[in-house]
Amino acid sequence: MTTQITVREAFFDFCRAVGMTTFFGNPGSTELRMFRGFPADFRYVLALQETVAVAAAAGHSLGTGGATLVSLHSAGGVGHSLGAVFNAYRDRVPVVIVAGQQSRAMLPTRPFLGADEPALFPRPYVKWSRQPERAEDVPAALAEAYRVAMTPPRGPVFLSVPEDDWDAPAEPVPPREVHADFAASPAALREVAEALDNAANPAIVVGSGVDDEGAMPGVVSLAERTGARVWISPLSGRSGFPEDHALFRGFLPPVRDQLAGRLEGHDVVLVLGAPIFTYHVHSGGPFVPEGTRLFHFDCDPAQAAWAPVGTSVLTTIEAGVSGLLELVDKADRPLPEPLPRLARPQATDPIDAALVIETLRERMPADAVIVEECPSHREMFHARLPITRSGGFLTTGSGALGWGLPVAVGRALAGSGERIVCVIGDGSIMYSVQGLWTAAQYNVPMTVVVLNNRGYGAVKALGRRIELETVPGTDIRGIDFVSLAAGLGCPGRSVTGAADLDAAMAEGLAHDGPFIIDVDVAPDDSPAYQPLEG
């Protein structure tokens, strides 16, 4: 005979069994019964706003490789979080969101703080969402949600739980094993292998799926076996290939005609774990150069369906690359000349943002993890700070601001003491600056470098593309980031002159706990501001 327990006990037993014992959240009244007798072996990490809770949970997932729990309040709390939920969905991060709901008996009267049709609210930016019909079904729904979140393509899931469900009787739900890796058919792999063997000048385009699956070593072996030049896909949320490798050629731009131009001369292109392609600015022309054969490896049938060109092969990346390595021949292609290192910028005032990144590169610990959210300076950042190891770089592939700082906090909480360095714009940090409070509470090893150009530089640059010399609402003035951080418990230092930059960077990277460095950099209308051409 099965012993009955409460929904709450069954819920926490399942979470414990699958390793989800860190809970990020911002509590509300509809979650209180969940916390009755909160287990001593669980950790609740408080975030001061729901965007921070979801993004920090995502950072924790990216650090551990597993799913992470988030607790949100009903409609209002879920609404606050949706920008981060969107990012988690696009970046395929397995976050299990549990939202409170008013008592079932109250729902017909549309109560205060209740959610109407809660399962529909976060769609389409979750893989799965449900409010179970019966209280006793909540533990089984959680188990299903977890398995969906962890099955490729991984991503966020959403479970709404009425507050009176937690005390209801339920049966335990044992964890089940799901082996989710899968490989393409042998015929499909042979077709791609033959194309690579017969190519005159192949190329590989690497997306975030490579790093997500830990497939970088296999991709390096494949590139070296075939002599293929390697590009990183547009606006990728990870790296996926050592950027100091001789075969690395750079980053594809998110503009169709420019991207096709970069791939000119490559007769076979293999795209691994990336969309085909992510664009940010519209242009016409072909998606790939005329005569180029494109093959696409990804685990998502929906992405394979909407891809406009090429032959898509459904496979997880590690399995697909391993299959190719068994089939492709060793090519005899000379290595290209390595990409040249850019000259160190001059120490000028106002400070060139490139000097900040060069100083960071020189000072940064070898095992540091970079989290980037500085859209105005993204191309320069990548050109000057090569990522060389799996897991060493995180950003968002979707573009909703407010992701970077809390992702850095969550990643630090998942780490083993390595320094997390968050390079962020002054516009971006204000979307989720509350994350500094959580960082301070846990004394995480994190350095935040604010590239403060006093405005939304990326928006201004896009405006100039359509001949808007002035874009209303793009200037940000009068924020003292160091004082703001201090009020949240995080020390810091302002840098207004290049002469003080190195000492500030050394202090911030060595500090025991979180530290913010606010650097005044040249605005985009200054002669010192020199973005790379896309």
Secondary structure, DSSP 8 states (H G I E B T S, - for coil): ----EEHHHHHHHHHHHHT--EEEE---GGGGGGGTT--TT-EEEE-SSHHHHHHHHHHHHHHHSS-EEEEE-THHHHHHHHHHHHHHHHTT--EEEEEEE--GGGGGG--TT--SSTTTTTTTSSSEEE--SSGGGHHHHHHHHHHHHHSSS---EEEEEEGGGTTSEE---------------HHHHHHHHHHHHH-SSEEEEE-HHHHHTT-HHHHHHHHHHHT-EEEE-TT-SS--S-TTSTTEEEE--SBHHHHHHHTTT-SEEEEESS-S---SB---S-SS-TT-EEEEEES-HHHHHH--SSEEEE--HHHHHHHHHTT---------------------SSB-HHHHHHHHHHHS-TT-EEEEE-GGGHHHHHHHS---STTSEE--SS--SS-HHHHHHHHHHHSSS--EEEEEEHHHHTTSTTHHHHHHHTT--EEEEEEE-SB-HHHHHHHHHTT-S--TT-B-----HHHHHHHTT--EEEE-SGGGHHHHHHHHHHSSS-EEEEEEB--TTSTT------
